[in-house]
């Protein structure tokens, strides 16, 4: 997943909607990404959240040192495996958006 060049820190918001009845399996798969991602040099913050009003909605909020480290993360074998053929297991829908922090 190559993205546009940006010289500042990068915030990635990845939203997932689990297939009905499969949210626990999705959470398990997402939890497996956390320890290896936190070992990456460019990872500043990696949060996993579940919506209060709809337990099937899961969101990662990630903060990366820069564009280069985020792109390297997206190219890792475990991220490629998670997005196996474009759509992760147990996921009905997903959206990944990139942001720059404007309030510090």
C-alpha positions as CSV (number, residue, x, y, z in Angstrom):
1,X,0.0,0.0,0.0
2,X,2.1,2.9,-1.3
3,X,0.8,6.3,-0.3
4,X,1.5,10.0,-1.1
5,X,4.7,11.6,0.2
6,X,4.4,13.5,3.4
7,X,7.4,14.7,5.4
8,X,5.6,14.9,8.8
9,X,4.3,12.3,11.2
10,X,1.5,10.2,9.8
11,X,-1.7,9.1,11.5
12,X,-3.5,6.1,10.0
13,X,-7.1,5.3,11.0
14,X,-8.1,1.8,9.9
15,X,-11.8,1.0,10.5
16,X,-13.1,-2.6,10.2
17,X,-16.6,-3.9,10.4
18,X,-16.7,-7.6,11.3
19,X,-18.8,-10.2,9.6
20,X,-21.8,-10.9,11.9
21,X,-20.8,-13.3,14.6
22,X,-17.1,-13.1,13.8
23,X,-16.0,-10.1,15.8
24,X,-14.0,-12.1,18.3
25,X,-12.1,-13.8,15.5
26,X,-11.4,-10.4,14.0
27,X,-10.2,-9.0,17.3
28,X,-7.9,-12.1,17.8
29,X,-6.4,-11.5,14.3
30,X,-5.9,-7.8,15.0
31,X,-4.3,-8.5,18.4
32,X,-1.7,-10.7,16.7
33,X,-0.5,-7.6,14.7
34,X,0.2,-5.5,17.8
35,X,3.4,-7.0,19.3
36,X,5.2,-7.2,15.9
37,X,4.1,-3.7,14.9
38,X,5.3,-2.1,18.1
39,X,8.7,-3.5,17.5
40,X,9.0,-1.6,14.2
41,X,11.2,1.5,14.5
42,X,8.8,4.0,13.1
43,X,5.7,3.0,15.2
44,X,4.9,5.8,17.7
45,X,1.4,4.7,18.8
46,X,-0.8,1.7,17.9
47,X,-4.3,1.6,19.5
48,X,-7.0,-0.9,19.0
49,X,-10.6,0.2,19.8
50,X,-14.1,-1.2,19.7
51,X,-17.2,0.9,19.2
52,X,-19.4,1.2,22.2
53,X,-22.6,1.3,20.2
54,X,-21.7,-1.4,17.7
55,X,-19.3,-4.1,18.8
56,X,-18.7,-5.2,15.2
57,X,-16.9,-1.9,14.5
58,X,-13.2,-2.1,15.3
59,X,-10.7,0.8,14.8
60,X,-6.9,1.0,14.8
61,X,-5.4,4.4,15.4
62,X,-1.8,4.4,14.4
63,X,0.9,7.1,14.5
64,X,4.0,6.7,12.5
65,X,7.3,8.7,12.5
66,X,7.0,9.5,8.8
67,X,5.7,8.3,5.4
68,X,8.7,6.0,4.9
69,X,8.2,4.0,8.1
70,X,4.5,3.7,7.4
71,X,5.2,2.4,3.9
72,X,7.7,-0.1,5.3
73,X,5.0,-1.3,7.8
74,X,2.5,-1.8,4.9
75,X,5.1,-3.9,3.1
76,X,5.8,-6.3,6.0
77,X,4.8,-10.0,5.5
78,X,2.4,-10.0,8.4
79,X,0.4,-7.0,7.1
80,X,0.4,-8.6,3.6
81,X,-0.9,-11.8,5.1
82,X,-3.6,-10.0,7.2
83,X,-4.8,-8.2,4.0
84,X,-4.7,-11.6,2.2
85,X,-5.9,-10.8,-1.4
86,X,-7.2,-7.4,-0.4
87,X,-9.8,-8.3,2.3
88,X,-9.0,-9.6,5.7
89,X,-10.7,-12.7,7.2
90,X,-13.8,-12.0,9.3
91,X,-14.2,-8.5,7.8
92,X,-17.3,-7.3,6.1
93,X,-16.0,-3.9,5.2
94,X,-12.9,-1.8,5.9
95,X,-11.5,1.6,5.3
96,X,-8.0,3.0,5.8
97,X,-7.5,6.7,5.8
98,X,-4.3,8.7,6.4
99,X,-4.1,12.0,8.3
100,X,-1.6,14.6,9.4
101,X,-1.8,15.8,13.0
102,X,-2.8,19.5,13.0
103,X,-3.2,20.1,16.8
104,X,-0.2,19.3,19.0
